Amino acid sequence: MITNNLKLQFKGFSPSEFTERYLHGKFGLLLEEAPYGSVLKVTYRKENEGYKGLLVICAKRGKKFVSFGFGDNLKVVTQEMMEKIKQQLSSWKARRFNDEVSYGETNLA
């Protein structure tokens, strides 16, 4: 797990040590699915109506994956953000080599 590339931020509340370790573990595993050398940043904000979350993965080559979540508890927000990001990562993985081949062909023409 690459922890130097993983940043968790909490605004308006302080999670328990257990919760913070749990989230760090979940997002560490997600970071392993991201492009090599990516940085993953998560911000949670507690508001009157619940929790809001922002998850951003920035890859070295400029690609960004972004998702938002909202809910009554951190688990729901985390699951929502992770599902959205995993869909984006799956889509990227399915076409990443096609994009590189097309890009290469364009430059050779």
N, C-alpha and C positions, 0 to 999 in steps of 0.2 A: 504494500500500500504506500503510495507516495503522499506523505502528509504535508510536505512543504508546498505542494500545489493545491492545497485544500484550505479554504478560508470560510469559517462560519461566523456570522455576526448576528447578534440578538439586540433588538431595540425595543425598549419599553418593558422588558422583563429579563430575568436571569433564569435559565433552565437549571434543573438539578444536574449534578455531575453525571449521574446515570444517563439522563436524556442527552446530554452533550456527547458523551462517549458513544451512545447508540447512534446518534445522527452522524458523528464522525465516521463510524464504521460503515454505515449505509452509503454515505457519499464517497468514501474511500473506494468501495467496491464499484460504484458507478464511474468514478474517475478512471478505473482500470479499463473500462469499456470505451472511453473517449480516445480521440487521436493522441498519439504519443506526445508527451510534453505539454499537455493541456493544463490549464489552471481552472479549478472549479471554485466558484464563490456562491455562497448561499446567505441570504439575508432574511431573517424572520422579524416581523414587526407585530407587536401586540396592540390591538386597537379595541375600542368598545365593543364592536360587533364580532370580534374573533381575531384570528391570526392571518396575516398575509405573508406569503413567501415569494421570494424571487431567487431562481436558480440560473446561473450563467456558467457555461463552459466556454472558455476561450482557447482555441487551438493555436499552435505556433504559426500555422500558415494563414491566419486571419479568419478562419471559420469560427462562427459563434453559434452556440445552441442556447436558447433561452426559454424558460417556462415560468409560469406564475401559478400560485395556488392560494386558496382561501378556504378557511373552515373554522370550526369550533375548537379544534385541537391540533397540535403539531403533527400528530401521526397522519391525520387526514390531509393536511396541507402537504406534508412530505410525500405521501403516496401520489397525490395528484401531480406534483411537480416531477417526480421521478418517472411516472408513466409517460408524461408528455415528452420528457427529454429522451427516454429510451426509444420512443417512436422516431424522434428526430435522428438519433444515433443509428438506428436500424436502417432508416432511409438513406442516410449518408453512407453507411457501410455497403449497402446494396449497389450504389452507383459511383462510389469514389474512384474506382479504377477506370470506369467508363469516362468519367469527367477528365481524368488525367490523360487518357489516350486521346480523347477529343482535343484537349488543350495542346497536347504534343503534336497532333496532326495539323492543327491550325498554325502552329509555329513553323512547321516544316514546309508549308505550302508557299 
